[in-house]
């Protein structure tokens, strides 16, 4: 540090004190800046989907709970370039801090994660929640062993069949190219004579538009948010499953937070979870109303024969899943059956 030669001792002392004060202020400013966190949350589904809206609840609650110390930037509709199947590795590697991911896209990580999407196992909201609660300890182990934590999980409305023509029997699905979302649904629709094609969500509308598929297995929610009625005006309510989405976070990031900030995160997660579970109850009718207003047709009355054929296909998938998941799967199914 160079000072002019004609500076007096008091002047030098004053200048030196000023430099020290400025440095202290700069360090303080850096500390405050570093204390603030800005995280990204990736979701392949639309902002107006039940889970996209839940992400908003989570982000707002976390900003409030943390006193503004943690903010979350939302990236719905795959805006960051990640498909749902990419999320697990992206969060584990720290490429994105948080993601909202359907568990049935993670069957390649661990077949246990297919549980909530098994056909006709849990087809009401209450049943879906009971199944989640008995399985949650195992879900948490899987994510933790891969460097992540589960913040919360919540369901989609029940999955049904969107199609170009009415689907009221197994024969209506014969050789129909239908989009499925995991190995279990692919196996189930093969068993009833369809021609299933497993597709990521981002690929569904392009395949509908080009005729690559003629039907889609998803919720009324999923189809309404993407205007499926333009391509597939019929929705058959089969209550296939209420698959869970997991909101999962990088564990190292979470572990590095103070206990107060960890509580802020988990309290925000609980708020978003509660909102989603309550919302899903009313969402089906809301989506049916929207579908009808857009000119679509909802099919709710199915023959006993068709229901039996669907149930048989589901039984076969459950048996295969139990064979892959072993004692973990058997224990959860037994506990669920007692609830």
Secondary structure, DSSP 8 states (H G I E B T S, - for coil): ----TT--HHHHHHHHHHHHHHHHHHHHHHHHHHH-EEEEEEESS-TTSHHHHHHHHHHHHHHHHTTTSEEEEEE-TTTTS--GGGHHHHHHHTSSSEEEEEGGGGTTT-GGGGGGGSTTT--SHHHHHHHHHHHHHHHHHHHHTTTEEEEEEEE-S-EEEEESS---SGGGGTT-EEEESSHHHHHHHHHTT-EEEE--GGGHHHHHHHTS-SEEEEEHHHHHHTTGGGT--EEE-------EEEEEEEHHHHHTS-HHHHHHHHHHHHHHHHHHHHHHHHHHHHHHHHHHHTT-EEE----HHHHHHHHHHHHHHHHHHHHHHHHHHHHHHHHHHT-
